[in-house]
Amino acid sequence: MSLEDLSQRLSDLDKALSGIESVLDPDAKRAEIGQLQDEVSAPDLWDDQENAQRVTSRLSQLQADLERVESLRQRVEDAEVMMELSGEEDDAESEAEVGTEINKLSKAIETLEVRTLLSGEFDERDALISIRSEAGGVDAADFAAMLLRMYTRWAERHGYSFEIYDTSYAEEAGIKSATFTVRAPFAYGTLSVEQGTHRLVRISPFDNQGRRQTSFAGVEVLPVTEEADHIDIPEGDIRVDVFRSSGPGGQSVNTTDSAVRITHLPSGIVVSCQNEKSQLQNKAAALRVLQSRLLEQARIQREAAMNELKSDGGNSWGSQMRSYVLHPYQMVKDLRTDHEVGNPDAVFDGDIDGFIDAGIRWRRTTSGA
């Protein structure tokens, strides 16, 4: 690529970053950071732990957002200097170095651009994800396990922490269901576009006759609740059952009745947790999951009311949204955005950023935001 082409690309990136800066408003973030730093320095901050957590969390998030955009702006300016020097010296090696940096900048700015589209009420929160096997028997259970690995590998690739709360193993292979959290900035807003029915087509490894099998798995993504949400769950509204953990062993597994199942009687919602060592810890984790489900239920009810007023019917998140085809050809395709790749192995190994970015852009377009 010529220096003229590189210069044009860098100019386009500069404009894209300027557009992002106009949305993120770094000056406003600096002002809010200053105010929050004053609050953090107050000696009585932790007298109100709920407020202290809100303040420190918001400060950390703002500082990270500001550092990200400032770092990109500095890199764009440095690339401009590198390009000028490369032109003066007519150095092919320097020119190649500029090209490499521009490619990296392009990806980083595109990622940040997608982040600016996440402006929903709960988009900034951690994500609570549930995967369940659906139609397809043992192949569906195996597919659900493949999706669980896909999302945890995605989290590992990005350095995000995750915690598996509960796994229900299928008898022959795979899992009936699993519930886990991903802790990362904007985890819910990012992963919420993964919600829906996923479809796998392949030659079944569980079929002695080697026939092609279609199986399905459902993915549900909820925002993790915070103490400030104040979801009141009266003790009389829940039934708590305890049982022994199942699945691969370890300390405290299959030895005591430490696993907890909570049934919310008014709604019929059932959640369970068996990951922690003590019954008390499992109950606390299960209550957090229940709160997230009740929060989502309230959000859906609000959305339904708004959609009824708009008469547009809303979005059908439960419908089929992605196909993974391993036979007779190799392809993964998102049925909403038409984004597709020809390497299912990479996708199942957590390479799903292209699908997520396309999904976020699609949602923004279809919501009319």
C-alpha positions in Angstrom: 0.0 0.0 0.0 1.4 3.4 -1.0 2.0 6.3 1.4 -0.9 8.1 -0.2 -3.3 5.2 0.6 -2.0 5.0 4.1 -2.4 8.7 4.6 -6.1 8.4 3.5 -6.7 5.5 5.8 -5.2 7.4 8.7 -7.3 10.5 7.9 -10.4 8.3 7.9 -9.5 6.8 11.3 -8.9 10.3 12.6 -12.4 11.3 11.6 -13.9 8.2 13.1 -12.1 8.8 16.4 -13.3 12.4 16.4 -16.9 11.1 16.0 -16.4 8.8 18.9 -14.9 11.6 21.0 -18.0 13.7 20.3 -20.2 11.0 21.7 -18.0 10.0 24.7 -17.3 13.7 25.5 -13.8 13.3 27.3 -14.1 16.8 28.9 -17.3 15.9 30.6 -15.7 12.6 31.8 -12.7 14.5 33.2 -15.1 16.8 35.1 -17.1 13.9 36.5 -13.9 12.1 37.5 -12.8 15.1 39.4 -16.1 15.2 41.3 -15.9 11.5 42.1 -12.3 11.7 43.3 -13.4 14.3 45.8 -16.1 12.0 47.0 -13.7 9.1 47.2 -11.3 11.1 49.3 -14.0 11.9 51.9 -13.2 10.1 55.2 -16.9 9.0 55.7 -17.3 7.5 52.3 -17.6 3.9 53.5 -20.1 4.7 56.1 -22.6 4.1 53.3 -21.2 1.0 51.6 -23.8 0.9 48.9 -23.0 4.5 47.8 -19.3 3.9 48.2 -19.4 0.9 45.8 -21.4 3.0 43.3 -19.0 5.9 43.5 -15.8 3.7 43.2 -17.3 1.6 40.4 -18.3 4.6 38.4 -14.9 6.3 38.9 -13.1 3.2 37.8 -15.3 2.9 34.7 -14.9 6.5 33.7 -11.1 6.4 34.2 -10.9 3.3 32.0 -13.1 4.9 29.3 -11.1 8.1 29.3 -7.7 6.3 29.2 -8.9 4.2 26.2 -9.9 7.1 24.1 -6.9 9.2 25.1 -4.6 6.4 24.3 -6.1 6.0 20.8 -5.9 9.7 20.1 -2.2 9.6 21.1 -1.6 6.6 18.8 -3.2 8.4 15.9 -1.0 11.4 16.4 2.1 9.2 16.7 1.2 7.4 13.5 1.0 10.7 11.7 4.5 11.6 12.8 5.7 8.1 11.8 4.2 8.6 8.4 5.9 12.0 7.9 9.3 10.5 8.8 8.7 7.5 6.5 8.0 9.9 3.6 11.0 12.0 4.3 13.4 9.0 4.5 11.7 6.9 1.8 12.2 3.9 4.0 10.2 0.8 3.0 10.6 -0.8 6.5 9.2 2.3 8.2 6.3 2.4 5.7 5.5 -1.2 6.6 5.6 -0.4 10.3 3.1 2.5 9.7 0.8 0.1 7.8 0.9 -2.4 10.6 0.0 0.3 13.2 -2.8 1.6 11.1 -4.3 -1.9 10.8 -4.1 -2.2 14.6 -5.7 1.3 15.1 -8.5 0.4 12.7 -9.5 -2.6 14.8 -9.2 -0.7 18.1 -11.2 2.2 16.9 -13.9 0.0 15.4 -14.2 -1.8 18.7 -14.6 1.5 20.6 -17.1 2.7 18.0 -19.3 -0.4 18.7 -18.9 0.3 22.4 -20.5 3.8 21.9 -23.6 2.0 20.6 -24.2 0.4 24.0 -26.4 2.9 25.7 -29.2 0.7 27.2 -30.3 0.9 30.8 -28.2 -2.1 31.9 -25.6 -2.3 29.1 -22.7 -1.4 31.5 -23.4 -4.4 33.8 -21.9 -7.8 34.1 -23.8 -10.6 32.2 -25.6 -13.6 33.6 -25.8 -16.2 30.8 -27.9 -19.4 30.8 -27.5 -22.1 28.1 -30.0 -25.0 27.7 -30.2 -27.9 25.3 -33.3 -28.0 23.3 -34.5 -30.2 20.4 -32.0 -32.8 19.2 -31.4 -35.2 22.1 -27.8 -36.1 23.0 -26.6 -33.9 20.1 -28.4 -30.9 21.6 -26.8 -31.6 25.0 -23.4 -31.8 23.4 -24.1 -28.6 21.4 -25.0 -26.8 24.6 -21.6 -27.9 26.1 -19.9 -26.6 23.0 -21.6 -23.2 23.4 -20.6 -23.0 27.1 -17.0 -23.6 26.1 -17.3 -21.0 23.2 -18.4 -18.3 25.6 -15.9 -19.1 28.3 -13.1 -19.2 25.7 -14.3 -15.8 24.4 -14.0 -14.4 28.0 -10.5 -15.9 28.4 -9.4 -14.4 25.1 -10.3 -10.9 26.4 -9.0 -11.5 29.9 -12.5 -11.3 31.4 -13.3 -13.3 34.5 -16.3 -15.6 34.6 -17.9 -17.9 37.2 -20.0 -20.9 36.5 -22.9 -21.1 39.0 -24.7 -24.3 38.0 -24.3 -27.1 35.5 -26.8 -29.8 34.9 -25.0 -32.7 33.1 -26.8 -34.9 30.5 -26.7 -38.6 31.0 -24.8 -39.6 27.8 -22.8 -36.5 26.9 -22.9 -32.7 27.2 -25.1 -30.7 29.5 -28.8 -30.1 30.0 -28.1 -26.5 31.1 -25.6 -24.2 32.6 -25.7 -20.7 34.2 -22.6 -18.5 34.6 -21.6 -14.8 34.8 -19.1 -12.9 32.8 -17.6 -9.9 34.6 -16.4 -7.2 32.3 -17.2 -3.6 31.3 -20.4 -3.6 29.3 -20.6 -7.4 29.4 -24.4 -7.4 29.3 -24.7 -4.9 26.5 -22.0 -6.8 24.5 -23.3 -10.3 25.0 -27.1 -9.6 25.0 -27.0 -9.9 21.2 -26.2 -13.6 21.7 -29.6 -14.3 23.1 -31.8 -16.6 21.1 -31.9 -20.1 19.6 -28.7 -21.5 18.1 -28.8 -24.3 15.5 -26.1 -26.9 14.8 -26.0 -29.1 11.7 -23.4 -31.9 11.5 -22.8 -35.6 11.2 -23.8 -36.9 14.6 -20.9 -38.5 16.5 -23.5 -40.3 18.5 -25.3 -41.9 15.5 -23.9 -45.4 14.5 -25.2 -44.9 11.0 -23.4 -41.6 10.6 -26.5 -39.6 9.7 -26.7 -35.8 9.6 -28.4 -34.3 12.7 -29.9 -30.9 13.4 -29.9 -29.9 17.0 -30.8 -26.7 19.0 -29.7 -24.9 22.1 -31.1 -21.7 23.7 -29.0 -18.9 25.1 -30.5 -16.4 27.6 -28.5 -13.3 28.6 -29.5 -11.1 31.6 -27.9 -8.1 33.4 -26.5 -9.0 36.8 -28.4 -7.2 39.5 -26.9 -4.7 41.9 -27.8 -3.9 45.5 -29.1 -0.6 44.2 -31.8 -2.4 42.3 -33.7 -3.2 45.5 -35.6 -6.1 44.2 -37.7 -7.1 47.2 -38.2 -10.9 47.5 -40.3 -11.8 50.6 -39.3 -15.0 52.3 -42.9 -16.2 51.9 -42.5 -15.9 48.1 -39.7 -18.5 47.8 -39.2 -22.2 48.6 -35.7 -23.3 49.3 -34.7 -26.9 48.7 -31.2 -28.4 49.3 -29.6 -31.3 47.6 -26.3 -32.9 46.9 -24.2 -31.5 44.0 -23.8 -33.7 40.9 -21.3 -33.9 38.2 -17.4 -34.1 38.3 -16.2 -34.3 41.8 -14.0 -32.3 44.1 -13.9 -31.2 47.7 -17.4 -30.8 49.2 -19.0 -32.3 46.0 -21.4 -35.3 46.5 -20.6 -35.3 50.2 -23.1 -32.8 51.8 -26.4 -31.3 50.9 -24.8 -28.0 50.0 -26.5 -27.3 46.6 -29.5 -25.0 46.7 -32.6 -24.8 44.5 -34.9 -21.7 45.0 -38.5 -21.6 43.6 -40.1 -18.2 43.3 -43.7 -19.1 44.0 -45.5 -16.1 42.4 -43.7 -16.4 39.0 -42.7 -20.1 39.0 -39.1 -19.2 38.3 -36.7 -21.9 39.5 -32.9 -21.3 40.0 -30.2 -23.4 41.5 -26.5 -23.2 42.5 -24.1 -25.9 43.4 -20.7 -24.3 42.6 -19.9 -22.9 46.1 -18.7 -25.0 49.0 -21.3 -24.1 51.5 -25.1 -24.1 51.5 -25.1 -20.4 52.6 -22.9 -19.3 49.7 -25.0 -21.3 47.2 -28.2 -19.7 48.5 -26.7 -16.2 48.2 -25.6 -17.0 44.6 -29.0 -18.5 43.7 -30.8 -15.4 45.1 -28.6 -13.2 42.8 -29.6 -15.3 39.8 -33.3 -15.1 40.9 -33.0 -11.3 41.2 -31.6 -11.0 37.7 -34.4 -13.1 36.3 -37.0 -11.0 38.1 -35.3 -7.8 36.9 -35.4 -9.1 33.4 -39.1 -10.1 33.8 -39.9 -6.6 34.8 -37.9 -5.2 31.9 -39.8 -7.4 29.4 -43.1 -6.3 30.9 -42.1 -2.6 30.5 -40.9 -3.3 26.9 -44.1 -5.2 26.1 -46.1 -2.2 27.3 -44.0 0.2 25.2 -44.2 -2.1 22.1 -48.0 -2.3 22.5 -48.1 1.5 22.4 -45.9 1.5 19.3 -47.9 -1.3 17.7 -44.6 -2.8 16.4 -44.7 -6.1 18.2 -41.1 -5.7 19.5 -38.1 -8.0 18.8 -38.5 -11.8 19.0 -35.3 -12.7 20.9 -36.5 -16.3 21.3 -36.3 -17.0 17.5 -33.5 -18.8 15.7 -30.6 -16.4 15.4 -27.5 -18.4 14.3 -26.6 -21.5 12.4 -23.4 -23.6 12.8 -23.1 -25.9 9.8 -20.3 -28.6 9.9 -21.7 -30.8 7.1 -22.0 -30.8 4.1 -20.0 -27.6 4.2 -18.3 -25.5 6.9 -20.1 -22.2 7.8 -21.4 -20.2 10.8 -24.0 -17.6 9.8 -26.0 -15.1 11.8 -29.5 -15.1 10.5 -30.3 -11.5 11.6 -27.2 -9.7 10.3 -26.0 -12.1 7.6 -22.5 -12.0 9.1 -20.9 -15.4 8.3 -17.5 -17.1 8.5 -16.2 -20.3 7.0 -14.2 -21.6 10.1 -16.6 -23.1 12.7 -13.6 -24.4 14.7 -12.4 -20.9 15.4 -15.9 -19.7 16.4 -16.3 -22.6 18.8 -12.9 -21.6 20.2 -14.3 -18.2 21.2 -13.6 -16.1 18.0 -17.1 -14.5 18.0 -16.3 -10.8 18.1 -17.3 -10.3 14.5 -20.8 -11.8 15.3 -21.1 -9.7 18.4 -20.1 -6.4 16.7 -22.5 -7.1 13.8 -25.3 -7.9 16.3 -24.8 -4.7 18.2 -25.0 -2.6 15.0 -28.0 -4.6 13.8 -29.8 -4.0 17.1 -29.1 -0.3 17.0 -30.5 -0.2 13.4 -33.7 -2.2 14.1 -34.4 -0.4 17.3 -34.4 2.9 15.5 -32.0 4.4 18.0 
